[in-house]
Amino acid sequence: MRSLGTFAAVAALTTTCMGIVRAEEPAKTPLKTFNVTIRVFDPTKGIEGGQDYVLPVDSPDAEHAFASTTANAASFTRKMEGGKPLPVAFTCIKVEPR
């Protein structure tokens, strides 16, 4: 067990250093506008029977637009019907500047 003196020393050092260490403003990356087309489909029936969604995305580059939109695609897909889970998959069809 640490002594009260050690605890007091650590608390004093922490308080002193808090005033010295300051975060710099985060660097701002200019964003570009993209249209990202995502296809949501039943993997048991194939990609051709899916439904396309064109989503406007502001990202630093096309790769980020693709990655962030694909990662978020699950949030707008139906996952259940009548209490049963649905087989669902999604893929990025294209990324183009707006």
C-alpha positions in Angstrom: 0.0 0.0 0.0 1.4 3.4 -0.9 1.8 6.0 1.8 -0.1 9.2 2.1 3.0 11.2 1.3 3.4 9.4 -2.1 -0.2 10.0 -2.9 0.2 13.7 -2.1 3.3 14.0 -4.2 1.7 12.4 -7.2 -1.4 14.6 -6.8 0.8 17.7 -6.6 2.8 16.7 -9.7 -0.3 15.9 -11.7 -1.9 19.3 -10.8 1.3 21.1 -11.7 1.7 19.4 -15.0 -1.9 19.9 -16.0 -1.3 23.6 -16.5 1.9 23.0 -18.5 0.6 20.4 -21.0 -1.8 21.9 -23.5 -3.3 20.3 -26.5 -2.7 21.9 -29.8 -5.7 22.7 -32.1 -6.4 19.6 -34.2 -5.3 19.9 -37.8 -8.3 20.4 -40.0 -8.4 18.4 -43.2 -10.3 20.0 -46.0 -13.3 17.8 -47.0 -14.4 17.0 -50.6 -17.9 16.0 -51.6 -18.6 12.5 -53.0 -21.5 10.4 -54.0 -21.0 6.8 -52.7 -23.2 4.1 -54.2 -23.9 1.2 -51.9 -25.7 -2.0 -52.9 -27.6 -3.9 -50.2 -28.5 -7.4 -51.2 -29.4 -10.9 -50.0 -26.2 -13.0 -50.3 -28.2 -16.2 -50.8 -29.7 -14.7 -54.0 -26.7 -12.8 -55.4 -25.7 -9.2 -55.8 -27.8 -8.6 -58.9 -31.1 -8.5 -56.9 -30.0 -5.9 -54.5 -31.1 -2.3 -54.0 -28.8 0.7 -54.6 -28.5 3.7 -52.3 -26.6 6.8 -53.4 -25.3 8.6 -50.3 -23.7 12.0 -50.2 -20.4 12.0 -48.2 -18.0 14.7 -47.2 -14.5 13.1 -46.8 -10.9 14.0 -47.2 -10.5 11.6 -50.1 -12.3 8.8 -52.1 -10.7 6.0 -50.0 -12.1 7.5 -46.8 -15.5 8.1 -48.4 -15.6 4.4 -49.4 -14.4 3.1 -46.0 -16.6 5.2 -43.8 -19.7 4.6 -45.9 -19.2 0.9 -46.1 -18.6 0.8 -42.3 -21.9 2.6 -41.8 -24.0 0.7 -44.3 -25.1 -1.8 -41.7 -26.9 1.0 -39.8 -29.5 1.5 -42.5 -30.1 -2.2 -43.5 -33.0 -4.3 -42.2 -31.8 -7.1 -40.1 -35.0 -8.7 -38.9 -38.3 -9.6 -40.4 -41.1 -11.3 -38.5 -38.7 -12.0 -35.6 -36.2 -13.8 -37.8 -32.8 -12.6 -38.9 -32.4 -11.7 -42.5 -29.3 -12.6 -44.6 -28.0 -9.3 -45.7 -24.8 -8.1 -47.3 -23.6 -4.8 -48.8 -20.9 -3.6 -51.1 -19.7 -0.3 -52.5 -20.5 0.0 -56.2 -18.8 3.3 -57.0 -17.4 6.5 -55.5 -17.6 9.7 -57.6 -17.0 13.4 -56.9 -20.1 15.5 -56.6 
